[in-house]
Amino acid sequence: MTAIKHALQRDIFTPNDERLLSIVNVCKAGKKKKNCFLCATVTTERPVQVKVVKVKKSDKGDFYKRQMAWELRDLTEVDAKDATKENPEFDLHFEKVYRWVASSTAEKNSFISCIWKLNQRYLRKKVEFVNVSPQLLEESVPSGESQSVAGGDEDALDDYQELNAREEQDIEGMMEVCEYAISNAEAFAEKLSRELQVLDGANIQSIMASEKQVNILMQLLDQALSEVDNIEGKLLSYEEMLQSVKEQMDQISQSNRLIQISNTNNGKLLDEIQFLVNYMDLSKGHIKALQEGDLSSPKGIEACINASEALSQCMNVALKPGHDKLMAVKQQQHLFSELRDAFARRLTNHLNNVFVHQFNHFSHFKMTIPQFYRSSCLSLPGHDQSSTLSQHTAELTLPKHSPLHRDLLRYAKLMEWLKNTQREKYEGLSRTYVDYMTRLYEREIKDFFEVAKIKMAGTSKDGKGKFGLHGSSGKLTGSTSSLNKLAVSSSNSRRSQSSSLLDMGNMSASDLDVADRTRFDKIFEQVLSELEPLCLAEQDFISKFFKLQQNPTLAQAENVDDADGTMHSRPTSEHRYSISDKDMVRMMMNKIFQSIETELNSLIALGDKIDSFNSLYMLVKMSHHVWTAENVDPASYLSTTLGNVLVTVKRNFDKCISGQIRQMEEVKISKKSKVGILPFVTGFEEFAKLAEAIFRNAERRGDLDKAYIKLIRAVFHNVEKVANESQKTPRDVVMMENFHHIFSTLSSLKISCLEAERKEAKQKYTEHLQSYVINSLGQPLEKLNHFFEGVEARVAQGVREEEVSYQLAFNKQELRKVIKEYPGKEVKKGLDNLYRKVDKHLCEEESLLQVVWHSMQDEFIRQYKHFEGLINRCYPGSGITMEFTIQDMLEYFSSIAQSH
């Protein structure tokens, strides 16, 4: 076992800086006997680490390998199985229980004893030993020894200890001196023993010789002890004196602390009194201003504003805990409450009187203005409206309320104070203001719109003598002359007219009353231009006067007065005040101007009744004003109201477009006269020119583009419908002329959204022109056509072209006979008849006669060349030619065109 221990120390533990203290040969209990060694080791470097290592002999050689290691601190229990009987089995409890069987009981006991010693030295008895013999543990630690001895010297744990280098050198030196050191080990040991005894004797003699010096040292120690006693006595006396001084200093410190506490309390009391005096004292001047201040003069208003702000500061001061229990504070708070209530009542009564006075003043001032007096007279029965309008055509204006706003804005800060202190009175004042202004604005707006309506009606009346317009339910019936008839309907002495594409198509641009529509556009623009600043000024005044901040992000901020007089509203915990300032402004504006939207819709209905095309002007103007209002304030009353009215205008515009389409579908053409350019085709041209002029810089161009698409598709459909129903004029002529006109219109206007329709119109025009030319030219050389059609049929059946002349029906004699039937005079006569026929089919407005005639010339030359080619191929060398040449044909066409 010693040799194995030495080998394990050398091969496994020395390279890892470990020392092997104990070893036991074991195998696992209950399994095949595969022997291994459990080793107890410690590291040579500090801190010392104690481990239990499992070492196994390799199967391929005689060397050992380290298989597993456990820290001793992880060992919780050692179970020896039986403390009275010899038993080689034992258990080690780490993270799990390992059961071992030692090769002998002695090895087991030696290993357990080593583990117990290591536990005592390094782990402070952490491991629990069960079923271990007490004698085994007592042998490990003899009784009476100190704890350090009980721990044992690490050398005592070793049965074998390896010599270090110095010890090896010393032993080698001694063995070199003694010749028989190796041959006679006993004699060498006896010699070493004798030398050791000699050294022990020398040591004892040296100790005895130093006894005198020890006695001298003991005397010196006694003297030192006596000196220490003297010093201790002096230190005790000093300590007693210091204790007395300490007691006196404690008394002084206590007195100083009490004085300091008293001074601190006095300072705090003074600060509290100073705080209450500074923040809860209202000057007599402020009290007088609140009680008797003149609310009519600028100085009195300024004094009341300063006094109200001072009162608010006093009432809103943040009192500290306990202040509200002081009698003086209670009295001041009661005084402030009385001053607040009294001034709030006085301010409310004064502002009510101001509202009434200003309302009466503006009402009287309004009634004394001649234009509004006359406008009110316009609604009286029997009054001559036209004469009044002719005298005052430029007086379509609304009165300005800037003087009223300027006078009331002097009280803005007082309204802010009232809003923060007396909410009920503040809301009562706002209701009073809204009631008065509602009546004032309602009367002014009603009169204003009456003037606007009469001006619009006067515009229609002035234009009556120039031309009339069909109603929306009018239809085209009878001959073309009937299209120019006018339909006029009247209701309650007011002329109601409605434009349509049919009417516009029946009038030239000079006949259209552009001046009337321009005047209507100006009147409508004037109405919107007057309403816009009125609403914006009133909303701005309400926001400033009633301190209603419209920005929702500032609605919960603290009260801060800005340079421009605006204020961020203070948050309130009461539920009934939870309505936002923005909503309150909207409600007030809706109440004050409740008649604007109704009057605007009524005015729009009148404009649409006068002329349905007025919806184009109204759509552009209304869209522009809505866009402007949204840029200024998207949430303003003006923006919302105009947006609602814009929906009505857009609906009227869509209705106008639908009406035009419906009228196209109801068109009836004359059966006795030629069709020509359909009225709704020219009407679309005039509509497009008018719309392009109106929508040149409009924001809602998309609405017009959609209307264009609907109208042009309806025009296309109804042109084809009329062409199919036409009896007097060929279908190709109707399609050709009208689509040529549409193509010319779209090309000149360059409407981007109708580019596809422009190309389609050109294609239809070209197709029907070619179709008409081919159909018309099929008759003048009828027999020639039939002859050469037969020739082409034979060639198609497989007859060679040069063999066609051998066919009985198509020989040279038959060809010459047919050609003789068409001399130049006959051809010219046939062409002249054809020209008259084409002239009869085509209308003069579109001037397509020469275009068609030129196309027929090209087609006739093409047929001539085709006939010549067939003669040359099928009758080669025959010398047969037509009775007329291409030059003759050109002269025929030219002379016929010039003669007509």
C-alpha positions, 0 to 999 in steps of 0.5 A: 500500500505504501508503494501505491501511495507513493506512486499516486503522490508522484504521478497524480497529486504532485503535478496538481500541487496536492498532498496525499494524506490517506488512501483506502482501496474500495469497490462499490457495494452490491456490484462487481468488484471493480477496485478503485482508491479513495484518496484524502488530499489537501492543496499545498497553496493557501487557501487550503482546499480539502478534497476526496478523490476517486482514482482508478487503475487504467485498463490498458496499463499500470498507470492510474487516472483521476476519475472523480473528485468531491470537495470535503465541504460538500460532504454532509455525513459519514456512515460507518454502518456499525460502531461495535463490529468490524464492517468494511462497508461505509457510506459517504453523503455528498450530493447523493449517497455513495456506498463503498466496501473497503478491502479491510476494516483497518484501511476504512478506520484509518481513512475515516479517522483522517476525514475526521481530523480534516473536518476538525481542522478545516471545516469546524465540525461540519461533517456528521459522523454516524456509527463511528466508534468513539475510541476511533475518534478519541485515538485521533485526538488524545484528551487534555490537549489544546485545540491546536493539538487536537487539530494535529500537525499536518506531519502527524497525519502522514505515515510517509513524508517525502524529504525536501532537497535540503534534508536530502543534501544533509543526509548525503553529507553525513553518509559520505563522512561515515563509510559504513553508513550503507553497509552497517545501518545499525552502527550508523544509527547508534552513532547518530544517537550518541551525537544527539545525546551530546547535543542535548547535554550541551543544550541543558548546560546552556540553559543553566548558564543563562539562569542569572540573566533570567533573574536580572530580567525578572527584576527589571520586569518588577520595576516596570510593573511598579512604574505602570502602577504609578502611571495608572494612579495619575491617569485615574486622577486625571480622569476624575478631573476630566469627568468634572469638566465634562459634567460642566460642559454638558450643562453649558451645552444643554443651556445653549441648546435650549437658547437655540431652540427658543431663538429658532421658534421665535424666528419661525413664529416671526416668519409665519406672522410675516407670511400671513401679514404679507400674503393675507393683508389687502390694502385699503385702496384695493378694498375701496376699489372693490367696493366703490371702484368706477367700472366705467372709466379706464382708470377705475377699471384698471384699479378694479383689475389690480384689486381683483388680482390682489384679492385672488392672491390673498384668497388662493394663498397656500396656507400651512397646516394649522393656519386655518385655525387662527382667529385672525386668519378666519376673519380675513378669509371671511372678509375676502369672501364678502369682498369677492361676492359683493364685487362679483355682484357689482361687476355682473350687474354692470356688465349686464347694463353694458350689454343692454346699452351696447345692444340698444345702441347698435340696434338703433345705429343699425336702423338709422343706416339708410341702406339697412333701413331700405333693405328692411323696407324691401320686404314690405308689401308693395315696395318697389324692389327694383327701384331700391336696388338700382339706387343702392347696388353697392351697399351689400355690407354687414355692420362692424362690431369692432367698437363693441368688442373694443369697449368690452375687451377692457373687462377681459381680465375681470371676466377671467377673475369672475370665471375663476371665482364665481363660475355661476355668475360668469356663465350667466353673463355668457348666456346674457351676451349670447342672447343679446348678440343672437337677436342682434346678429339674426336681424342683421344677417336676415337683412343682409341676406334679403339684400343679397337675394334681391340683388340676385333676383334683380340680376336675373330680371335684368338679363330676362330681355336678352335670352330665356333658358329652358327649364330643367324639364324642357325637351327638344321636340319638332324641327331644329327651329324649335330648339331656339324657342325660349321657355319662361316660368314665373313664381311670386313675381320672381323669375326662375330660370335653369340652364342646360347644355341644350340651351347653351348649345342653341346660343353663341358665346356672344348671346350668353349673358356672361355679365349676369353670371359674373355679377352673381359671382361677385354678389356671392363672393361679397356675401362670403367675404362679409361673413368670414371676417364677421365670424372670425372677429366674433370668435376671436372676441369670445375667446379673449373676452370670456377667456376660452382657450381653444387649444385643447392641449392647454385646457388643463394648464395653470392660470397664466395671463399672456401679453395678448390677454389670453389665459390658460384655464385652470383645471377644476374638479367639479364635473359640471365644469368639465366641458372644454373651452373649445366646446364652449366657444363652439356652442356660443358661436352656434347660438349666436350665428344659428341663422347663418347656415340656414340663410346661406342654404336659402341663398344657394337654393335661390342661385341654383333656381335662377341658373343651375350653372351658378352652382359652378361659381358657388362650388369654387367660391365656397371651396376656396373659403373653406380652404382658407378657413381651415388654414386659419383654424380647422376647428373654427365655427366658420370652417365647420359651417362653411364645410356643411354648406359646401356639402349642399353646394356640391349636392346642387352641382351633382344635381346640375350635372345629372339634370344635363345628362337627363336632358340629353337622354330626352332629346328628340330629333326632327324627322324632316330636317337634317340633324347637323351638330346636336345642341347638347354637343355644342352645349358641352363645348360652352359648358366646358369653356365656362367651367374651365374659366371658373375652375382655372385656379380652383382647389376642387378641380377633382369635382369638375373632372368627375363631372366632365367624365360623366357628361362626355360619356353621356354625350358619346352615348346620346350621339350614337343614339341620335345617329341610330334614330336619324332618318333624314341624315345618314348615321355616318354623317351624324357620327362624323360631324358630331365627333369631329366637333367634340374632337375639336373642342377637346383639342382646343381646351386641352382638358387632361382628364378627357385625353382618352375621350379626345382620342376616342372622338378622333377615332370615331370621326375618322372611322365614320368619315371613311365609312361614309366616303366608301359607301357614297363612292360605290354607286357612280361606277356601278357596272365597272365595280360589278365587272371587276368584282367578278374578275377578282372572284375568278382569281380568288377561285384559282383562275390565273390573272392572265387567263381571265380574259378567256372567260366568256363573261370577262373577255376583252369585248365585255370589258370594252363594252363596260368601259364605253358606258362611262365616258368622262362626261358621265363620270363628271355628271355622276360626281356632280350628283354625288357632290349635291348629295353630300352637300345635302347631308352635311351641315354648314356649321362644321364645314366638313364638305371640302374635307369629305370631298377631298377624301372622296377624291382620294378614294376615287383615285385609289379605285381608279388605280385599282381598276387599272392594275387589274386591267394590266394584270388580267388583260396584258397587251390589250391596250384597253384603258379607261375613257378618262385619266387621273388628271381628268378626275382631278379636274372634275373634282376641282371644277365641281367644288369651285362651281358650288 
